[in-house]
Amino acid sequence: MSYLNLDKKKTAAIAKELNVLLADYHLYYQKLRNFHWNIVGSNFFELHVKFEEMYDDAKLKVDEIAERILTLRFQPTSNLSDYIKMSNLEESSENTKDVEMVKILLDDHGKLLKQMRKVVEKASGADDEGTIDMVGGFIGHIEKISWMLDAWLMKATDNHPEA
């Protein structure tokens, strides 16, 4: 670990939390594929495209998380059965309706953000700016997508509260 100048015990704790985030992102990715494949109704065109955009992004993040774990000199979890056990997220039915899909994703975003903040907390305690930087970007992206999905759920007559 000398090339990173990080404490091995502290990076082990970071890798553990990153592996949970990796499991979360795998379930999130598959859920987005499920929703992309099974969306029907009047919102088909916009949500079909949005879910594809989101799963393409999630696929990249899965690789970045695994590679960060490797950079810290630990093994990324790579079995689906382990992901299901470790993840903070749950699988969704293929019979989910459009509005419910968006609500489920927003709930998952809250869980992803909570896990990301755990990673950042561990990384901060280890002076691991590389992990902090990577996950910080993930946080900003999930927050923006959450805002967009929340706005999609709003009625056209709704407004955001004034600052």
C-alpha positions, 0 to 999 in steps of 0.5 A, a space after each residue: 500500500 506504500 504507493 498510496 501512502 494510506 493506512 491499510 486498516 483504514 483502507 480496509 474499512 473503506 473497501 468494505 463500504 465500497 463493496 456494499 456500494 458496489 452491491 447497491 449499484 448492481 441491484 440498482 443497475 438491474 432494477 433500471 434494466 427491469 424498468 426499461 424493459 417493462 415500462 408501458 403506457 403513456 409515459 413509455 417513450 420518456 421513461 424508456 429513454 431515461 431508464 436506459 440513460 440511467 442504467 448506462 451511467 450505473 454500469 460505468 459506476 459499477 466499474 469505477 467502484 470495483 476499480 477503486 477497491 482494487 486500487 486500494 489493494 482489496 478484492 471487489 465482491 463479484 457474485 450476484 448472490 453476495 450482492 443480494 445479501 449485502 445490498 441496501 436495495 431490494 429487487 423489484 417486480 417486472 409488473 411495476 407501474 410507471 409512477 411506482 417505478 419512479 418512486 422506487 428509484 427515488 427511494 433507492 437514491 436515498 439508500 445509495 446516498 446514505 451508503 455513499 456518505 458512509 464511504 466518504 466518512 470512512 475515506 475522510 478519516 483515512 485522508 483518501 481524497 481519491 475515493 472522496 473525489 470519486 464518490 463526491 461526483 456520484 453524490 452530485 449526479 444522484 442528487 440531480 437525477 433525484 431532483 429530475 425524477 421528483 419534478 417528473 412526479 409533480 403536478 404541472 400546477 405544483 411549484 417549488 417553495 421559494 427560497 
